[in-house]
């Protein structure tokens, strides 16, 4: 019986991720007929179709999804093997694959700059995404470590808290509330808020805070990044709730004001996260220890 090859798995993985033969060909620097031939070869060996075309769109069949899961597991294990073998020559010769949620990007890049100063030979790839995308990358074993906020239970993840993350209410400096020395939570009930997308840890913390006080806050606009919220608040479109650690430049330039609201800041935390079953390479282990070292305060396991 013919066996599937690693090349076939890698080609199908690209097709399945893009749901496009042409885009997979571009990624792999192959011709589209060559990609189609590789997928046809897998289908011939397995005796089942892996894709189906409805209109102009390509979808995976049930068999295709099973092959995708297998290809992700195989390629991830091989990538781990290559990284671990490379690391036997020393920490500074390896590769580090990281992801960070957009909210923690400023913190993550600062830590990476200091780590790079001590380990200049490490090749670092950082992907900045929303919380759902980072969790997907952890689940698919496409990254070594993640830096993020709220970590859900039941996903087989190890998470250690290493830094506080205070959330504050922000407004334009000329907003009427910015002139008040003390603001009650109920003063915010008539205000419009610019909020992150559903599933965001910041939005979840905000909704829980107001729900616990029996308030329903009016949302005027939903946005997918902190930068978009900051720009919208500066334009006078409403108030926002963001991490204090992301506001350093805007506060220094007096483009945004932090309101003194009762009950704020909402104290959340940053975590360094990896799969519980992940065998960290020496470079990844060195980075984890660097994050949790004496330069980073309040490192402790995430509450369960």
GIZI-V19702 format. One record per residue. N is the residue number from 1. RES is the residue in three letters. SS is DSSP state (H for helix, E for strand, - for the rest). D_LAST is the distance of its C-alpha to the last C-alpha in Angstrom with 2 decimals. Layout:
# GIZI-V19702
N&RES&SS&D_LAST / N&RES&SS&D_LAST
This chain:
# GIZI-V19702
1&UNK&-&48.27 / 2&UNK&-&47.40 / 3&UNK&-&43.94 / 4&UNK&-&41.81 / 5&UNK&-&41.79 / 6&UNK&H&39.14 / 7&UNK&H&41.30 / 8&UNK&H&41.15 / 9&UNK&H&37.36 / 10&UNK&H&37.16 / 11&UNK&H&39.74 / 12&UNK&H&38.06 / 13&UNK&H&34.67 / 14&UNK&H&36.45 / 15&UNK&H&38.22 / 16&UNK&H&35.07 / 17&UNK&H&33.19 / 18&UNK&H&36.20 / 19&UNK&-&37.63 / 20&UNK&-&40.91 / 21&UNK&H&43.33 / 22&UNK&H&44.95 / 23&UNK&H&41.81 / 24&UNK&H&40.67 / 25&UNK&H&44.14 / 26&UNK&H&43.89 / 27&UNK&H&40.60 / 28&UNK&H&42.03 / 29&UNK&-&45.51 / 30&UNK&-&47.13 / 31&UNK&-&49.54 / 32&UNK&H&48.35 / 33&UNK&H&50.62 / 34&UNK&H&49.09 / 35&UNK&H&45.57 / 36&UNK&H&46.89 / 37&UNK&H&48.65 / 38&UNK&H&45.52 / 39&UNK&H&43.64 / 40&UNK&H&46.76 / 41&UNK&H&46.80 / 42&UNK&H&43.31 / 43&UNK&H&44.33 / 44&UNK&H&47.50 / 45&UNK&H&45.73 / 46&UNK&H&43.13 / 47&UNK&-&45.62 / 48&UNK&-&43.42 / 49&UNK&-&43.15 / 50&UNK&-&40.02 / 51&UNK&E&40.78 / 52&UNK&E&42.69 / 53&UNK&E&44.37 / 54&UNK&E&44.52 / 55&UNK&-&46.81 / 56&UNK&-&46.05 / 57&UNK&E&42.37 / 58&UNK&E&40.96 / 59&UNK&E&38.15 / 60&UNK&E&36.54 / 61&UNK&-&37.48 / 62&UNK&H&35.09 / 63&UNK&H&36.54 / 64&UNK&H&36.06 / 65&UNK&H&32.33 / 66&UNK&H&32.13 / 67&UNK&H&34.17 / 68&UNK&H&31.99 / 69&UNK&H&28.81 / 70&UNK&H&30.86 / 71&UNK&H&32.34 / 72&UNK&H&29.03 / 73&UNK&H&27.74 / 74&UNK&H&31.09 / 75&UNK&H&31.60 / 76&UNK&H&28.10 / 77&UNK&H&28.74 / 78&UNK&H&32.17 / 79&UNK&H&30.94 / 80&UNK&H&28.51 / 81&UNK&H&31.52 / 82&UNK&H&33.74 / 83&UNK&H&31.33 / 84&UNK&H&30.68 / 85&UNK&H&34.43 / 86&UNK&H&35.21 / 87&UNK&H&32.80 / 88&UNK&-&34.77 / 89&UNK&-&37.42 / 90&UNK&-&35.14 / 91&UNK&H&32.12 / 92&UNK&H&34.43 / 93&UNK&H&35.76 / 94&UNK&-&32.65 / 95&UNK&E&30.98 / 96&UNK&E&27.61 / 97&UNK&E&26.19 / 98&UNK&E&23.69 / 99&UNK&E&22.43 / 100&UNK&E&21.41 / 101&UNK&E&20.90 / 102&UNK&H&24.05 / 103&UNK&H&22.50 / 104&UNK&H&21.62 / 105&UNK&H&24.86 / 106&UNK&H&26.75 / 107&UNK&H&24.19 / 108&UNK&H&23.88 / 109&UNK&H&27.67 / 110&UNK&H&28.18 / 111&UNK&H&25.96 / 112&UNK&H&27.75 / 113&UNK&H&31.10 / 114&UNK&H&30.44 / 115&UNK&H&29.12 / 116&UNK&H&32.19 / 117&UNK&H&34.40 / 118&UNK&H&33.31 / 119&UNK&-&33.20 / 120&UNK&-&35.93 / 121&UNK&-&36.43 / 122&UNK&-&33.05 / 123&UNK&E&33.37 / 124&UNK&E&30.54 / 125&UNK&E&29.74 / 126&UNK&E&27.47 / 127&UNK&E&26.75 / 128&UNK&E&25.77 / 129&UNK&E&24.53 / 130&UNK&-&22.53 / 131&UNK&H&18.83 / 132&UNK&H&19.71 / 133&UNK&H&22.17 / 134&UNK&H&19.90 / 135&UNK&H&17.36 / 136&UNK&H&20.53 / 137&UNK&H&21.72 / 138&UNK&H&18.63 / 139&UNK&H&18.92 / 140&UNK&-&22.65 / 141&UNK&-&22.27 / 142&UNK&-&24.71 / 143&UNK&-&23.09 / 144&UNK&-&21.93 / 145&UNK&E&19.38 / 146&UNK&E&18.23 / 147&UNK&E&17.83 / 148&UNK&E&16.18 / 149&UNK&-&14.23 / 150&UNK&-&11.47 / 151&UNK&-&9.63 / 152&UNK&-&9.11 / 153&UNK&-&7.15 / 154&UNK&-&9.83 / 155&UNK&-&12.05 / 156&UNK&-&12.01 / 157&UNK&E&11.22 / 158&UNK&E&10.60 / 159&UNK&E&9.90 / 160&UNK&E&11.06 / 161&UNK&E&11.91 / 162&UNK&E&15.66 / 163&UNK&E&17.33 / 164&UNK&E&17.40 / 165&UNK&E&18.50 / 166&UNK&E&20.51 / 167&UNK&E&21.71 / 168&UNK&E&25.25 / 169&UNK&E&27.96 / 170&UNK&E&30.93 / 171&UNK&E&34.52 / 172&UNK&-&37.95 / 173&UNK&-&39.54 / 174&UNK&-&42.32 / 175&UNK&-&40.08 / 176&UNK&H&41.11 / 177&UNK&H&37.65 / 178&UNK&H&37.72 / 179&UNK&H&40.56 / 180&UNK&-&38.69 / 181&UNK&-&37.30 / 182&UNK&-&34.74 / 183&UNK&E&33.45 / 184&UNK&-&31.85 / 185&UNK&H&29.24 / 186&UNK&H&31.90 / 187&UNK&H&34.24 / 188&UNK&H&32.13 / 189&UNK&-&32.57 / 190&UNK&-&35.90 / 191&UNK&-&34.79 / 192&UNK&E&34.06 / 193&UNK&E&30.93 / 194&UNK&E&30.58 / 195&UNK&E&27.16 / 196&UNK&E&25.27 / 197&UNK&-&25.15 / 198&UNK&-&22.97 / 199&UNK&-&19.59 / 200&UNK&-&19.65 / 201&UNK&H&16.64 / 202&UNK&H&19.26 / 203&UNK&H&20.80 / 204&UNK&H&17.66 / 205&UNK&H&16.99 / 206&UNK&H&20.72 / 207&UNK&H&20.91 / 208&UNK&H&18.15 / 209&UNK&H&19.91 / 210&UNK&H&23.27 / 211&UNK&H&22.34 / 212&UNK&H&20.95 / 213&UNK&-&24.44 / 214&UNK&-&26.33 / 215&UNK&-&27.65 / 216&UNK&-&28.22 / 217&UNK&-&28.96 / 218&UNK&E&31.71 / 219&UNK&E&31.02 / 220&UNK&E&34.20 / 221&UNK&E&33.03 / 222&UNK&E&30.11 / 223&UNK&E&29.92 / 224&UNK&-&28.15 / 225&UNK&-&28.08 / 226&UNK&H&27.78 / 227&UNK&H&31.35 / 228&UNK&H&32.68 / 229&UNK&H&31.15 / 230&UNK&H&32.64 / 231&UNK&H&36.00 / 232&UNK&H&35.98 / 233&UNK&H&35.21 / 234&UNK&H&38.02 / 235&UNK&-&40.26 / 236&UNK&-&39.70 / 237&UNK&-&37.95 / 238&UNK&-&35.30 / 239&UNK&E&32.39 / 240&UNK&E&29.20 / 241&UNK&E&25.71 / 242&UNK&E&24.75 / 243&UNK&E&23.12 / 244&UNK&H&25.49 / 245&UNK&H&25.37 / 246&UNK&H&27.19 / 247&UNK&-&30.05 / 248&UNK&H&31.85 / 249&UNK&H&34.99 / 250&UNK&H&35.40 / 251&UNK&H&35.18 / 252&UNK&H&37.62 / 253&UNK&-&40.03 / 254&UNK&-&39.57 / 255&UNK&-&38.80 / 256&UNK&-&35.74 / 257&UNK&E&34.97 / 258&UNK&E&31.66 / 259&UNK&-&31.96 / 260&UNK&-&31.24 / 261&UNK&E&29.32 / 262&UNK&-&27.94 / 263&UNK&-&24.15 / 264&UNK&-&24.05 / 265&UNK&-&22.74 / 266&UNK&E&19.41 / 267&UNK&E&17.16 / 268&UNK&E&14.79 / 269&UNK&E&14.01 / 270&UNK&E&15.05 / 271&UNK&E&13.21 / 272&UNK&E&15.03 / 273&UNK&E&13.89 / 274&UNK&E&15.52 / 275&UNK&E&15.50 / 276&UNK&-&14.12 / 277&UNK&-&17.67 / 278&UNK&-&19.45 / 279&UNK&-&22.11 / 280&UNK&-&22.46 / 281&UNK&-&26.08 / 282&UNK&H&27.40 / 283&UNK&H&27.61 / 284&UNK&H&24.00 / 285&UNK&H&22.90 / 286&UNK&H&25.29 / 287&UNK&H&23.89 / 288&UNK&H&20.27 / 289&UNK&H&21.65 / 290&UNK&H&23.79 / 291&UNK&H&21.01 / 292&UNK&-&19.09 / 293&UNK&-&22.42 / 294&UNK&-&24.04 / 295&UNK&-&25.25 / 296&UNK&-&21.82 / 297&UNK&-&20.31 / 298&UNK&-&16.92 / 299&UNK&-&15.29 / 300&UNK&E&11.98 / 301&UNK&E&8.82 / 302&UNK&-&6.41 / 303&UNK&-&3.80 / 304&UNK&-&0.00
